[in-house]
Amino acid sequence: MKLTRILLPILVVALSLYSIITMDYRFSSVGQLLLGIFFFITGYDDIKNKKTGWGGYFIGGGLLIILMSIFSF
């Protein structure tokens, strides 16, 4: 879980920077999907470890982003 919480944001930033620099937006849906997965994992970890009360919001936001990226394919 720790590795995915480090790798996913790096991939999202890399895809976003690539899209902005090259003006090629083919991979924006993939970046949104990875961002949704990252939000979902963050919410799951928060609920599992009982860190904060934001876990449900992260899971809900992550599912919303995942659904939006799936429909944009």
N, C-alpha and C positions, 0 to 999 in steps of 0.2 A: 504494500500500500504506500509506503514512503516513497518508493521509486516512481510510482505512477503520479504521486502528488508533486513530484519534481519534474518529471519528463513531460507531462501533458501541457503545463503552462509554457514550457520552452517551445514545444511544437506549435502551440497556438500563436505565440509571438512570432516565431519564424515564418509560419504561413501568412500571417497578417503583414509582416514586413515585406515578404516577397510580393504579395498582392499589391501593396502600396507602391513599392519601388518600380515594379514592372508594369503596373496597370493591367495586370492579367488576373481576373477574378474567378478563374476556374476552380480554385481550391478554397474559396470562401465557405462553401457548404461543409467541407471537411473540417475546416477550422472551427466552425460553429458546432459541429458534432463533437469534436474533441473538447471544446469549452463546456458543452452540456454534460459530457461524461465526467469532466473534472469537477463541476459543481455537484453532480450527484455523488461522487466519491467523497468529496469534502463534507457534504451533508450526512452521509452514512457514517463517516468517521466521527463527526461531532455527536451524533446520536449514540453511537456505540460507546464512545468514551465519556459521554455526558459532560462535554466541555462547556458548551454554551447552549442557549435555546434557539440558535439559528439553524440547526440541522434540518428542520422541516422546511424552512424557507429555501435552503440550498437545494434540497431534494426536489421541491416543487419547481423552482427555477430551472434546475437541470433538466427535469422532464419536459418542461415547456420548450427549452432551447433545443433539446433532442428532437422533439416532434416538429418544430419549425424547420430544423435542418433537413429532416427526412422528407417533409413536404416540398422543400425547395429543390430537391434533386430532380 
